[in-house]
């Protein structure tokens, strides 16, 4: 059973930075689509950043130039700079796509980590 374990959330002042991590044993992240989502209070879950198997990266317009998605072998990251109060949300990491060995679709989620941007 694959588990994604998130860490790095917390309370930060506007303009500050946080780095979220999402670790999994048994997964080689470069073989899957990697995504970071967030869900703010009273809002729907939205895609914040994604990285394809080939390394192509896309960001939501609201975070472009401020957030950076990256990965190493078994951990994915979301570096968040110049944080704003509207970035307050629960952030989720997600791994999906076909399993390279079975070809079955996988869809793994982290437990979520709270990010609060407030003075």
N, C-alpha and C positions, 0 to 999 in steps of 0.2 A: 504494500500500500504506500503510494507516494504521498508525502506530506510536505507542504510548503510552509515554512516558518518565517514569519515576518518580524522585523525589529526596526527600531529607529524613530518611531513616532514620538510625539510629545507636544509641549507648549513652547511656542516661540513668538517673539515680538515681530511685528511687521518689519520687513526688510531683512529678516534673519534667514538662516539656512538650516536645513535638515537633510540627512541622507537616510533613505529607507533601504533596507536589505531584505532579500527573500531567498532563503536557502532551502535546498532540497537534496537529500541523499538519493542516489540511484538515478538521477536525471542528468544528462549532459545538455545544458541549456542551449548550446549552439545548434542542437538538432530540432528545436521547436520554435514556434511563434511565442514571443514573450510580450506580455501586456501589463500595464499598470492602469487600474481603474480607481475612481473615487466616487463616493456618494456623500454629498453635503446634506445638512439638515433640511428636510422637506424637499429634497431634490432626487431626481433619478440618477442611477449609476451612470457615469460617463467614462469613456476611454480617454486617458490622459496621455499615454505614450505607448508606442509599440515598436518592437524590433523583430523583423523577420529572420528566418533561418539564415538568409544570406547577408544579414546585417543591415538591411535597409531600415531606416528609422523614420517614424512620423510622430508628430506631436499635435495635441489639440491647440487651436489658435490661442486659447487663453493662457497657455503655459510656454509657448515658443519663446526661446531666448532665455528662459529662466530655469527650466527643468532639463535634466539630462538622464537618459536611460542608458545603462551599460550592463555588462555581464562578464563573469568569468566562468570557469567550468561548471560550477555547481551553485552559483549565487548570481542573482540579478539585483540591480540597484536602481534607485531613483534619487538623483541629487537634485534638491530643490533649493534654489536661491531666490533672493528678492521676494520672499513670501509675502502674500497679501491676506487680509482677513477672509477674502472670498475663496482662498485655498483651503479653508477649514473644512475637513471631511474625514471620513474613514477611507483609508487607502488600501486597496487590495491588489496583490500580485496574481497573475493568471498565466498559466502555461497551456497552450492548446495546439491542435494540429494532429496529423497522423503520427502514430508511434513508428519510429524508423524500423522496428523489428517485426511488429505485428500488422502494421498499416491501419490499426483501429484508431479511431479518433479519440483523443484524450482531452480532458478539460479539467485541469487542477486549479484550485484556488487556495490562496493564503487565508489566514483567519481574520485579516484586517487589522490595521493599526491606526489609531486616532492621531490626527494632526490638527492642532488648534493654533491659529495665528491670531494673537490678541495682545494688546498693550495692557 
